[in-house]
Amino acid sequence: MSEQIGGVRIPDSALAREATELVREAAPPLLFHHSRRVFLWGALRGAEQGLAFDPELLYVGAMFHDLGLTARFRRTDQRFEIDGADEARRFLHAHGVTGEPADRVWTGIALHTTPQIPLHMAPEVALVTRGVELDVLGIGYDAVTDGQRAAVVAAHPRPDFKKQILAAFTEGIKDRPDTTFGNVKADVLAHFVPGFRRGDFVEVIEDSPWPE
């Protein structure tokens, strides 16, 4: 019998079980529990909005969305979101999920820190962002019930989560500061990395090689 948390059934396919174990092995407990909560919040928001979504695709998107912050999967030449998205697509292809469904998961992970845009896309894309927004920013906090929140947090606790997730963001991106240009993670480095100077879009335009 598959596990249920807060009324949400956790996918129990071989693919989902392998995704769970991969993230459990690669990520610290902070990111594992956060990723599971992202799936649960996303599924709850999807039910509340009456969206039809593929739970397995949403699960992989949620579980892999922060893999780019881990020592095993992070690179230094691209945004951390793309690290996780690329690994999710490789994982899905290895399990026979290709084409548009795999690309949908890639997009959901790649855009999960981009405000507004993913909310106008396929449900699996939108709901990864909904789950992240609820867990990290508290957006949609009152869209789930007190009982649902209690059940999810009981299964996947969040002790000192605000401080710890900011530390995880900092550790995962401090060696690639240029990849934060134009996105929310520049705020993290501005707060926690001495000497960081965020990129300036106006300066990029003014310093471009065009002669005028």
N, C-alpha and C positions, 0 to 999 in steps of 0.2 A: 504494500500500500504506500502510495507516494506521500511525501511530507506536505502538510499544510500549515501555513503561518498567516494569521490574520485573515483567514478565509481564502488565501491565495495558494493554489497548488504549485509546488516546486516541480518543474519538469523532471521526469525520471527516466528519460531515454538514455541510451549508452552515450550519445553525444553530450547530453547535459551533464551526465555523471563525470565524463572525462574533462569537460570544461571546469567543473567544480574542483576536481583534483589538481588540474594544472594551476589554477589560480591559488588554491590552498598552498601548493608547494612553492610557487614563485613569489607570492605577495605576503607581507607581514599580516598578522591578524587584523590590524587597523583597516587595511585595504580590502581584505577578504570580507569582513563584516560589512564594510561600507558598500561594497559591490553587491552583496546579497540584498542589502536594504534598498539599493537603487532598483533592483529588479522588483522587489515587493512594492515599493512606492509607485513605480511605473505601472505595474499591473493594477494596483488599486486605483490610480488615476485613470487608467484606461477603462476600467469597469465603471467608474463614476461618470465618465464622459460617453459611455456607450460605444467605445471603439472596438472594432474587430481586429485583433492582432494575433500574430503567431507567438505563443509563449516561449517556444524554444529559441526563436531568433532573438526575441527580447532578452531572454536569459543570457545568451552568449554576448549580446551587446553590453548588457549591464556588467557581467562578470569580467569582461576584457577591457572595459572602458578606461581603467587606470593602470593597465599593465605597463604602459610607457613610463610609469614612475618607479618601476621595480629595477633592481640591479640586473636582473636577468634579461630584461627586454628593452631597457632604455638605450637610446642612441644619443648622439650629441649634435647631429646634423639636421634634425627636423623636429617639428612640434611633438610633444609627448603623446598627444591625441592620435597622431598618425602611427606612432609605434604600436599602440594598442589595436588600432584599426587594421593595420597590416597583419598583425599576428592573428587577429580574429578571422580575417579572410583566409589566411593560410590554413588555419585550423579547420574552418568549414570546408574548404576545398579538399582537405585530407579525408573528410568524412562524407564526401560526395555531395555537398551543398555548394553549388556553383552559380554563376550567372547573377541575375537580378537579386535573388534572396541574399546571397553573400555580399553583394554590393550594398544592399540596404543596411546590413549590419555594419559594414565599413563606414557608411555615411553617418549612421547614428553615433558611432564612437568618435569619428573625426570632427563632428559638429557639436559635441556635447557641451563645449564651453562657449559656443557662439550664440548669443542671445537672440531669441525670437525666430530666426530662420528655420531651425528644425521643427518647431511647433506647427509649421505649415506643410510638413512633409508626411511621408508614410507613418502610420501609427508606431511601428517599431522604432523609427527614427525619433519621433516626437517624444515617446515615452521614456527613452533613455534620458533625454534632457529633463523631462518632468521628474524623473526619479532623482537625478543629480541635484536639480534645483531644490527639491524638497529636503533632501538629506543634508546638503551643504549650506544652502541659503535660507531654508525655511519657507520657500515659496510654495504655496499650496498646503501649508501646515493644517489649516482648518478644513481642507477638502477631504481629509480622512478622519475617521472618528477617533475619539479618545481610546476606545477599545482596540482598534486596529493599530494605532501607534504603540500602545502598550505591548501588544502581542509581538509586533515586529522588533521592538527594542529589547524585549525579553529574550527573543531568540538570537538577536544579533546586537549586543550591547554597544553603546557608544560612550565609554568613559573618557572624559576630557577630549571629546572628539574635535571641537573647534581648534584647539591648540595643536593637537596631534596631526590633523589633516593639513594644516598650514605648514607644519614642519615637513610632512611628506611631500607637499608641493615644492617647497624650497629645495629639498634634497634632490628631487627628481628633475629639476629644471635649472639649477644654479650653474651647471656646466654648459648650458646652451642658451645664454641670455638673449641672443639675437632672435631666437625662435618665439619670444614673447612679444615681438613687435606687433602692435595693433590688437592684442588680445588681453583678456582679464588677468592672465598670469603675470604680466608686467607689474601689477599691483603687489603681488606676493614678493617679488624680488626687490621692489622699491622699499618694502617694509623690513625685509629680513637679510638682505645682502648689502653690506656696506660698500659704497662706491658705485652701486649700480646706477646707470643712467638710461632711462627708457628711450627708445627710438622716437623720433619726432617726425611725423608725416610731412609737415610743412618743410622741414629741413631736407627731407629726402627729395621733395619736388624741387626746391630751390637749388640743391646741389647736383641735380641730375645732369648728364652730359649735353642736354639740349642747349644750344648757344644763346637763346633769347633771354 
